Amino acid sequence: MTTIFSAPKRRVRVIIGTMNFHFSKMHGLGNDFIVLSNPSGHTFDSQHMAALAHRKTGIGFDQALIVEPPQTPDMDFFYRIFNADGSEVEQCGNGARCLAAWQSRQTNQFDHTWRMGSPAGIVHGVCDQHGQASVAMGQPLFEPAQIPFVAETDALTHAIDVGGNSMMVSVVSMGNPHVVLDVADVLLAPVATLGPSLERHPRFPNRVNVGFMQVVNTQHIKLRVFERGVGETAACGTGACAAVAVGRRRGLLTDTVRVDLPGGALTVRWSGGNDALWLSGPTAFVFEGDLYS
């Protein structure tokens, strides 16, 4: 297996100002990111991030991960997350895995557990020399107020109206909001039409990530995700966690599940209860560059 040190050494420059920031372009199963080192705590606004995310006139990415100094002694660094539309969000599972790989490569410390602070709390991550990274994503939250989702009570499924049609969905927070729908075949799922409608549904005050889940068997699902502020992505780490969490809660899945996404396979492990949910899979470096902001 190729080690992450064999990643391309190509460097680029994006010149839009005078301050110099180094970045790495990475992806986890095609879910792509820039990891930008920001030791000075420079402020990046949403318009700036959206311009950088543009795939013809910017760098191009699903999310930007801004690495800053630790905010408390119990973390190694803190990171912020911007979606491609410039909105700042709480959590990103594949992004956290890429950060564990990035920090391991920066320090040449592999199989080391990193304490990564995020707006959703501290995430623990580890990466080996081949770029296989795992992160503990914490405990899924199902109470509607914690997601947030407008509902009177917690339930395994909720009826929701979209365009005059009622459908049953499951809701969960993995540090960010998710809604999960059961489908018979992910290839035929109406991701492009139903995804945007649910993302901005009024019962999700902070918008929502939309997962379309096909249960193959108790240890295997297929999934497509329409990400809030991005659109459909090749893979979504928190989306994989959300689908397995609701599947486990409804008695459909075992504690270790293979999640097939358009970009490849992730593994999600959750024993239930108050235990943390673990997300594992490959990461890759694409190129490095300098941003002048």
C-alpha positions in Angstrom: 0.0 0.0 0.0 1.3 3.5 -0.9 2.3 5.6 2.1 1.1 9.2 2.4 4.7 10.4 1.9 4.4 9.5 -1.8 1.8 12.2 -2.3 2.5 14.6 -5.1 4.9 17.4 -4.3 3.3 19.9 -6.7 3.0 23.4 -5.2 0.7 26.2 -6.3 0.3 29.8 -5.3 -3.1 31.6 -5.0 -2.3 35.3 -4.8 -5.1 37.5 -3.5 -3.4 39.7 -1.0 -0.1 40.0 1.0 -0.4 37.6 4.0 1.1 34.2 3.3 -0.7 31.0 4.5 0.5 27.5 3.7 -2.2 24.9 2.7 -2.5 21.3 1.8 -5.1 20.0 -0.6 -6.4 16.6 0.7 -9.4 14.3 0.2 -11.1 11.4 1.9 -12.7 9.2 -0.8 -13.1 12.2 -3.0 -14.6 14.5 -0.3 -12.0 17.2 -0.8 -10.5 19.9 1.5 -7.9 22.5 1.9 -6.1 22.3 5.3 -4.9 25.9 5.9 -2.5 26.6 8.8 -3.5 29.8 10.6 -1.2 30.3 13.6 -2.0 34.0 13.9 -5.8 33.6 14.1 -6.4 35.6 10.9 -10.1 36.1 10.2 -11.4 34.6 7.0 -14.9 35.6 6.0 -17.6 33.6 4.2 -17.2 35.5 0.9 -13.5 34.8 0.9 -14.0 31.1 1.6 -16.7 30.8 -1.2 -14.3 32.4 -3.7 -11.5 30.0 -2.8 -13.9 27.0 -3.1 -14.8 27.9 -6.7 -13.5 25.1 -8.9 -12.6 27.3 -11.9 -11.4 30.5 -10.3 -10.2 29.3 -6.9 -8.6 26.3 -5.4 -11.7 24.2 -5.3 -12.9 22.2 -2.3 -16.0 20.9 -0.5 -14.8 22.3 2.8 -11.9 24.4 4.1 -10.3 23.3 7.4 -8.6 26.2 9.2 -6.1 25.0 11.8 -5.5 27.4 14.7 -3.7 27.2 18.0 -5.3 25.2 20.8 -7.9 27.0 22.8 -7.5 24.9 26.0 -4.7 22.7 27.4 -6.6 19.5 26.6 -6.3 20.0 22.8 -3.4 19.8 20.4 -4.9 22.3 18.0 -8.3 23.9 17.1 -10.0 23.8 13.7 -12.8 25.7 12.0 -14.8 24.4 9.0 -16.2 26.4 6.1 -18.4 24.8 3.4 -18.0 25.6 -0.3 -20.8 28.2 -0.1 -18.8 30.1 2.6 -21.0 29.1 5.6 -19.1 28.1 8.7 -20.3 24.8 10.2 -19.8 22.7 13.4 -18.3 19.4 12.3 -16.9 17.4 9.4 -16.1 13.7 9.8 -13.9 13.2 6.7 -12.3 16.5 7.4 -11.4 15.4 10.9 -9.8 12.2 9.5 -7.8 14.3 7.0 -6.7 16.5 9.9 -5.4 13.5 11.8 -3.4 12.5 8.7 -2.2 16.1 8.2 -1.0 16.5 11.8 0.7 13.0 11.7 2.5 14.0 8.5 3.5 17.4 9.8 5.0 16.0 13.0 6.1 12.6 11.6 4.2 10.9 14.5 2.0 8.1 13.3 -0.4 5.9 15.3 -0.5 8.8 17.8 -3.8 10.0 19.1 -4.4 13.7 18.4 -6.8 15.8 20.4 -8.4 18.1 17.9 -10.7 20.9 19.1 -13.7 21.9 16.9 -16.8 24.0 17.3 -18.6 20.7 18.1 -16.1 19.7 20.8 -12.8 17.7 21.0 -12.4 14.9 18.5 -9.7 12.2 19.0 -8.0 11.1 15.8 -5.2 8.7 14.8 -3.5 7.9 11.4 -1.1 5.3 10.3 1.7 5.6 7.7 -0.5 4.5 4.9 -3.0 7.3 5.5 -5.7 5.2 7.1 -7.3 7.5 9.6 -9.9 7.0 12.4 -11.7 9.5 14.5 -13.9 9.3 17.5 -16.9 11.3 16.6 -18.6 11.3 20.0 -22.1 10.2 20.9 -25.0 10.7 18.4 -27.7 13.0 19.7 -31.4 12.3 18.9 -33.3 14.9 20.9 -35.0 17.2 18.4 -33.7 20.4 20.2 -30.1 19.1 20.1 -30.2 18.7 16.3 -32.1 21.2 15.9 -35.3 19.9 14.5 -38.8 21.2 15.1 -40.7 18.4 16.7 -42.7 17.9 20.0 -41.0 14.7 21.0 -38.1 12.4 20.2 -39.0 9.4 18.0 -37.3 6.8 15.8 -38.9 8.3 12.8 -40.8 11.6 12.1 -43.3 12.4 9.4 -42.3 15.5 7.4 -44.1 17.3 4.5 -42.1 18.1 1.4 -44.0 19.8 -1.4 -47.3 18.4 -0.2 -46.0 14.8 0.2 -45.5 13.2 3.6 -42.4 11.0 4.2 -40.8 9.3 7.2 -37.3 10.4 8.2 -34.9 9.9 11.0 -32.9 12.8 12.5 -29.7 12.9 14.5 -26.8 15.2 15.3 -23.2 14.1 14.9 -22.0 17.6 16.0 -23.9 18.8 12.9 -27.5 18.2 11.8 -28.5 15.2 9.7 -31.7 13.7 8.3 -31.7 10.1 7.0 -34.2 8.6 4.5 -34.6 4.9 3.7 -34.4 4.2 -0.1 -34.6 0.9 -2.0 -31.8 1.8 -4.3 -29.3 4.7 -3.8 -28.7 4.9 -7.6 -32.3 5.8 -8.1 -32.7 8.1 -5.1 -33.9 11.7 -5.9 -30.8 13.3 -4.3 -30.7 16.3 -6.7 -34.3 17.2 -6.2 -35.2 16.1 -2.6 -31.8 17.0 -1.2 -32.1 20.8 -1.6 -35.8 20.8 -0.5 -34.9 19.0 2.8 -31.7 21.0 3.3 -33.6 24.2 3.7 -36.9 22.7 5.2 -38.3 25.1 7.8 -38.3 22.3 10.5 -34.4 22.5 10.4 -33.6 26.0 11.7 -29.9 25.6 10.9 -30.4 23.7 7.6 -29.5 20.0 7.4 -27.3 17.4 5.7 -29.5 14.9 3.8 -28.6 11.2 3.7 -30.2 8.6 1.4 -29.6 5.1 2.9 -30.0 1.7 1.4 -29.6 -1.2 3.9 -27.9 -4.1 2.1 -27.7 -6.2 5.2 -27.0 -5.7 9.0 -23.3 -5.0 8.3 -23.5 -3.1 5.1 -25.3 0.0 3.8 -25.0 2.2 0.7 -25.3 5.9 1.1 -25.5 9.2 -0.9 -25.4 12.5 0.9 -26.5 16.0 -0.1 -24.4 18.1 2.2 -25.6 21.4 3.6 -23.9 24.3 1.8 -22.1 22.0 -0.7 -24.5 19.7 -2.6 -23.9 16.0 -3.2 -20.4 14.9 -2.3 -18.4 11.8 -3.1 -18.3 10.9 0.5 -19.6 12.4 3.8 -18.0 11.2 7.1 -20.6 12.6 9.5 -23.3 11.4 7.0 -22.0 7.9 7.3 -22.0 8.1 11.1 -25.5 9.5 11.1 -26.9 6.8 8.9 -25.3 4.0 11.0 -26.5 5.7 14.2 -30.1 5.8 13.1 -29.9 2.3 11.7 -28.4 1.0 14.9 -31.1 2.8 16.9 -33.9 1.3 14.8 -32.4 -2.3 15.1 -31.4 -2.5 11.5 -27.6 -2.7 11.8 -24.9 -4.3 13.9 -22.1 -2.4 15.8 -19.7 -2.5 12.8 -20.9 -1.4 9.4 -19.4 -0.9 6.0 -20.7 2.3 4.4 -20.4 2.4 0.6 -20.4 5.9 -0.8 -19.9 7.1 -4.4 -16.2 7.7 -3.6 -15.5 4.5 -1.7 -16.0 2.7 1.6 -15.9 3.9 5.2 -16.2 1.8 8.3 -18.4 3.0 11.2 -18.3 1.3 14.6 -20.7 2.1 17.4 -21.6 -0.1 20.3 -24.5 2.2 21.3 -25.4 4.0 24.5 -22.9 6.6 25.7 -20.0 5.2 23.8 -18.2 7.2 21.1 -18.9 6.4 17.5 -15.7 5.7 15.4 -15.2 6.5 11.7 -12.4 5.0 9.7 -11.1 5.1 6.2 -8.4 6.3 3.8 -7.1 9.8 3.3 -4.8 11.3 0.6 -2.7 14.3 0.0 -3.0 15.9 -3.5 -0.7 19.0 -3.5 0.5 21.8 -1.3 0.5 25.5 -1.9 0.7 29.1 -0.6 -2.3 31.4 -0.2 -1.8 35.1 -0.1 -4.7 36.7 1.7 
